[in-house]
Amino acid sequence: MLNAVENQSPHRVVIVGGGFGGLYAAKALRHAPMNITLVDKRNFHLFQPLLYQVATGTLSPADISSPLRSILKRHHNTKVLMGEVIDIDPTARKVILRNEELDYDSLIVATGVSHHYFGNDHWETVAPGLKTVEDALSMRRRIFMAFEAAEKETDPEKRRAWLTFVLVGGGPTGVELAGAIAELAYSTLKTDFRNINTAEAQILLLEGMDRILPPYAPELSAQAEASLKRLGVTVQTKTMVTNIADDVVTTKQGNHIVQIPAKTILWAAGVKASPIAEVLSKRLEAQLDRVGRVIVEPDLSIPGHPDVFVVGDLASFSHQNGKPLPGVAPVAMQEGEYIAALLQQRLEGKELPPFRYVDRGSLAVIGRNAAVVDLGFIKFSGFLAWLVWVFVHIFYLIEFDNKLIVMLQWGWNYFTRKRGARLITGEEELLQVAPSPNSDYFVPATNKSVVEVNQLSPSTGG
């Protein structure tokens, strides 16, 4: 039981991770008689739900990022450290960073997840995922360089490959990326080039299950697929990716094998836990689920360690309906706030009931004027759903200046159909060009082939 009086010093809370779970816990502890230390490898909070808009040139990274010190500067009980946690000593109650150690009385771990290639990690170099700012900028570079390379390519087959975009995974991330790239090709860029018709681009969305957006109601999945098709996206369900090599995606539909030549392959097909899950497993004997997330108690603590909590995407919480809660921002927010309330109650010698997630609905945008919304008691799609999506995302942006900038940027883009962040960055990769054997032009050589893969990898929602 927490007792600041007996300890003769404020209760020490260390929060590892400045994402939604960690940040909302820190914010909820603002007035608590505790010493809070928030540790993150980055000095900013990233609003991941809009990361795909950075990847497709609608927003800039700063539009959806907020410095952690700025967010918490008025929290006088809170200290922010930029650093990486490499170990935890539960006996001494220490969090070990690369260059220092932190003592804790309560520990909150909220480090999230990364891409999962189902045993084919070497695909990552040619099929990047989307979890960080660097991922988004890399993806943006690949998307826009594809059009630039196609403009210079004289060989029709190679040009077609440059104008083919394959997205693996039909979850919200894959759906949003597919819709955004379709709008780029068929609207935003259609008059920007002279040697190519960007409307000839092929955008393929591959999903291993029988429908896209599997967590959503079947009728919303069908409406989302119809909206994507109207945008020009080709949706292929029950499609497994078996290999990615030499700018070719090999897929399997039943017994039918198809090879798709494509220079731009983007991954939105699964997640795996951050490395700290292995630390928790080794040091605290935490149990991990099949994707490496930490299985937690009803109060989000690790079994046998009531002072160590795991929240957000890293937590596998299945006490509510027998299935792990989805890895979405609202879950992490509510879990972070719950732990903050729990710690304050314990400080007063009280306890809270087990955590219970309140599902206020799910949203996914498909493109301009198109989205799907599931609020539980009502499900709808189209323009009204798109408006709900817009206002919800603006509301949950952390700082006021982000809200204002994004709202103005979206308004300008809506009426002009322009995307002001279509910058190709990454000087080192831009200089790594190789001559095309059948062309007098130079094309980027950033999509090298990868070794062959023998393992079948399922494509799941991102």
C-alpha positions, -999 to +999 in steps of 0.1 A: +000+000+000+013+035-008+019+057+021+038+090+016+038+097+053+056+065+063+081+070+035+087+106+046+090+115+009+067+118-020+058+087-038+080+082-069+063+073-101+084+065-132+065+065-166+083+049-195+069+061-228+054+094-238+027+081-261-010+083-253-009+059-223+021+074-206+012+110-213-024+107-201-011+091-169+013+120-163-013+146-171-038+130-147-012+130-119-006+167-122-019+176-087-009+143-070+015+145-040+040+125-060+073+129-079+067+119-115+094+112-140+085+106-176+111+089-198+110+087-236+135+081-263+120+111-281+114+146-268+080+148-282+046+131-282+035+119-316-002+118-326+001+085-345-035+084-359-025+111-383+009+098-392-004+085-426-011+122-435+026+130-431+034+100-452+012+112-480+021+149-479-010+164-462+007+174-430+042+180-417+057+161-387+055+192-365+018+195-371+011+163-352+040+164-327+042+182-294+073+186-272+068+167-240+085+194-219+061+219-234+030+198-226+041+192-190+059+224-182+032+235-157+032+202-140+056+211-111+057+176-098+068+162-131+103+158-147+108+148-183+139+128-193+150+120-228+166+085-226+162+048-234+153+022-208+175-009-212+167-028-180+145-029-149+156-042-114+123-050-096+141-060-064+159-027-060+130-009-077+152+007-103+147+017-139+180+015-157+188+039-186+219+039-207+236+065-185+217+066-153+193+048-129+159+059-116+144+048-083+107+041-084+079+032-060+054+027-089+064+020-125+042+025-156+054+010-188+038+024-220+063+018-248+039+006-275+045-017-304+064-018-337+059-035-371+055-072-373+066-091-404+057-126-392+092-139-393+102-120-424+120-090-409+142-086-439+111-073-458+113-041-437+139-025-460+116-028-491+081-027-474+083-001-445+057+002-419+043+033-403+049+039-365+074+068-363+081+102-378+111+086-396+088+059-410+064+085-423+092+105-440+107+074-455+072+064-468+066+099-482+100+098-500+091+065-516+057+075-527+067+108-543+100+095-557+079+068-575+061+094-595+094+113-602+111+080-614+081+072-636+083+106-652+118+098-663+114+061-672+110+053-710+104+016-706+066+010-703+069-020-681+092-003-656+071+028-657+041+007-648+060-008-619+069+026-606+032+036-608+021+005-589+016+009-551+010-022-530-003-019-494-002-050-473-029-050-446-065-039-447-068-025-412-074+013-406-038+022-415-038+004-448-073+017-457-063+053-449-030+051-468-047+035-498-073+063-499-047+090-495-025+077-523-054+073-546-064+109-540-028+119-548-026+100-580-061+107-594-065+142-582-037+162-565-009+152-589-028+148-622-016+180-638+019+181-622+037+158-647+043+160-684+054+125-694+031+104-673-006+103-665-007+098-628-043+085-632-028+053-646-014+045-612-025+012-596-032+012-559-036-024-546-048-031-510-042-067-499-059-082-469-055-118-457-090-120-441-123-120-460-129-083-456-110-051-449-114-034-415-119-068-398-126-052-363-155-032-377-191-043-384-194-062-418-216-035-432-190-008-425-163-030-441-184-033-472-191+005-473-154+012-468-145-012-497-171+005-519-156+039-511-121+027-519-132+013-552-148+046-561-115+062-554-098+038-578-083+014-553-082-023-561-091-043-529-080-079-527-092-099-497-083-135-487-049-127-501-017-138-484+017-123-491+042-151-495+073-133-508+086-098-515+118-098-537+132-080-567+104-054-568+078-082-570+051-090-545+041-127-546+006-134-533-016-164-528-053-165-531-064-201-523-043-221-547-038-192-571-003-176-571+000-141-584+032-120-588+028-082-588+056-060-601+057-030-579+084-005-569+065+009-539+054-016-512+040-004-479+034-025-448+003-022-426-002-058-417+006-063-380+024-053-349+048-067-323+056-056-288+085-032-281+117-048-268+110-038-232+084-066-231+113-091-231+129-072-202+096-075-183+094-112-191+130-119-180+131-096-149+095-098-136+085-132-151+057-115-170+037-136-194+036-125-230+009-132-256+016-145-291+027-111-305+048-104-274+025-081-255+025-083-217-005-101-201-017-079-173-040-083-143-075-066-141-058-035-126-032-035-154-004-046-131+020-075-138+011-106-118+032-107-086+043-071-090+014-048-079+037-018-083+045-023-120+018-015-146+017-019-184-007+003-204-014+010-241-005-012-270+021-031-250-006-044-226-026-075-233-058-070-213-085-096-219-105-095-187-134-076-202-147-098-229-121-126-232-103-109-261-074-084-258-084-048-261-076-032-295-044-012-299-060+022-304-055+055-288-087+057-267-077+024-249-043+038-240-058+071-228-083+054-205-057+030-192-033+059-184-060+078-166-071+047-147-036+040-133-033+077-122-065+074-103-055+040-089-022+053-075-039+083-059-065+060-043-038+038-030-020+067-015-052+073+006-053+036+016-082+029-009-085+007-040-103+010-073-124-016-091-107-033-120-101-014-152-130-013-176-127+002-211-156+023-223-158+020-260-171+052-274-168+041-310-144+035-339-136+057-369-117+052-401-113+076-430-112+064-466-107+097-484-122+131-491-157+132-478-157+095-470-153+077-436-169+050-415-181+054-379-192+028-355-206+043-322-221+011-310-257+023-310-254+037-345-232+029-375-229+052-406-206+062-434-201+090-459-198+127-455-213+129-421-189+102-409-160+121-424-170+153-405-172+133-372-137+119-380-123+154-386-136+169-354-127+140-332-091+140-344-088+178-340-103+175-305-077+149-294-047+167-307-026+176-276-018+213-279-039+242-291-014+253-318-016+217-333-053+219-334-053+253-351-026+244-376-042+211-386-077+226-389-064+254-411-043+230-432-072+206-437-095+235-446-070+248-472-064+213-486-101+207-488-109+237-510-077+238-531-071+200-533-034+208-527-010+190-503+016+215-490+040+190-475+049+171-507+086+174-499+111+147-509+137+146-482+166+123-473+196+136-492+217+105-488+191+083-505+184+108-532+220+107-542+220+069-544+208+066-580+217+039-606+212+040-644+183+021-658+197-005-683+170+003-709+169+040-703+191+071-707+176+084-675+185+078-639+161+063-615+164+059-577+179+027-565+164+026-530+141-004-535+167-032-537+157-068-539+156-089-507+163-126-501+137-151-508+112-161-481+098-196-476+074-188-448+038-178-455+029-146-438-007-136-430-019-101-438-038-087-409-053-053-401-028-026-392 
